């Protein structure tokens, strides 16, 4: 799979333009995904020196991305669209927020095998221990836990 991954708020806590503290298991899961031959693209608002800091941060921890803010390494950012072609986008701004990285890994593994409810793996049902840990979201606060 081609997986586009945000940096701030996803791999590290949101402290832009600084680099925040690491989010637990993000680097470990990204390394595992690369070992499983997934194509990882760093997809971030960062550009120039700030982008290079993020690339270096990840590389120093063992995560090498195929491309950065582009579909291919040789793509000219001035000529290319910022719209990426990916099978999956991992971003803290997703509807429902950023799931736990271990849950994301299980969901990606389920996607590869097919036929599993990825949403239940990521966000769970009320009986799911991962779901019980999640904070109440905006809509749950407004409309209850239906």
N, C-alpha and C positions, 0 to 999 in steps of 0.2 A: 504494500500500500504506500501511497504518497501521503505523508502526514506533515501538515504545516503547523508550526508551533510558535506561539507568541512568546515573548521574553518577559516583559515587566508584568507582574501579577500572575504569571503562569509558571515560569521556571524560578524566578526570584520574586520576593515581595515587591509591591509597587512602591518605588522610591525615585522614579524617573525625575531628573536625568541621572541620578546616582544609581548604583546597583544595590538592590535590597538584599536582605538575608535570603538564603536558599529556601525554597519551598520543599518540605520533606518528600523524598523519593523521586523528585522530578528528574534529576540527573541519572539516578539509578535506572529508572524506567526508560529514559531516552537511550541510554547505553544498551539496555536489553533489546529495545526495538531495532536499533542499528545492527546488533548481533543477529537478529532474526531477519535481516536484509530489507527492512522497511526503509524507504527513502524519506529522510527528514529535511524539511526546509524551515529555516528560521524566518518567521514572518512577523515583523515588528515595525512600529512607527519609527524606530531609531534609524538614523542615517549618518553617514560620515564617520567621525571619530566615535560617536556614541554607539553606532552599529558595530564598529570594530571592537569596542570594549566588550560588548555582549558576545561577539564571536570568540574573542580571546578568553572570556570568562568560561564559556562552555568548553572550548578546546582544552583549556588547562585542567578541566575535570573529566576529560575523555569523551566529550560529545562533539563530533565533527558533523556539520551539516553539509548536505549536498549542494545547497544554494542558499542565498540570503536575499530575501525580498524579491525573489525572481523564481521562475520555473526551472531555469537552467543556469549553471555557473557563468556561462559565456554570454548570457542575455544582457544587453545594454539597458540599464535602468532608465536612461533618458528616452529610449525608443520603445520600451516594453510597458505593458499595462500592469498596474499593481494587482490586478485580479489574477490570483493563482489558480492553477489546475491541481487540485488535491482531492484525495478520497476522504480525508478527515482533517478538520481544523481543531486544534486544541488552544483554547483562549479563555482567559478569566472572564471575558465579557459575554460568554455564551448564555443563552436563556437557561436559567437554573444555576448559573455560576460555575465555578471550577470544581469538578468532582475531585475526590482524593485520587492521587496518582496511581495507587495500587488498584483502585476500582477502574480507572481508565485502562490500565494494562489488561485487566480481566476482560473488559468490554472489547478491546481491540483483538484479543485472542478469540473471543466469541464471534466477532465479525468475520474473522478469517475462516472459522469453521462453519459459519452460516447457521441460520435457523434459530438463533437465540435472541431474546428480547434485550437489546443493548441498553435501552432506557432503564429497565428494571435493574440491570447490573450497575449502571452509573448512579441512578437516583433512588433506586430501591422502592420497595413497598413499605408500608408502615411496619411490617414484621422484620424488614431487613435491618440489621444492626448499623449499616452505613447510613441508611435513611434516618434512623433515630438520632445520629450524631449531628446531622445537618441542621443548621439554623433555620428557623422559620423564614420563608421568603416573603416577598412583598405581597403576592397574591394570596398566600396562605393567611397572612395577617388580615387582609381585607375580607376574604371570602371563607375562611375556616379551613379545616383539613379534609375537605372532600376528596 
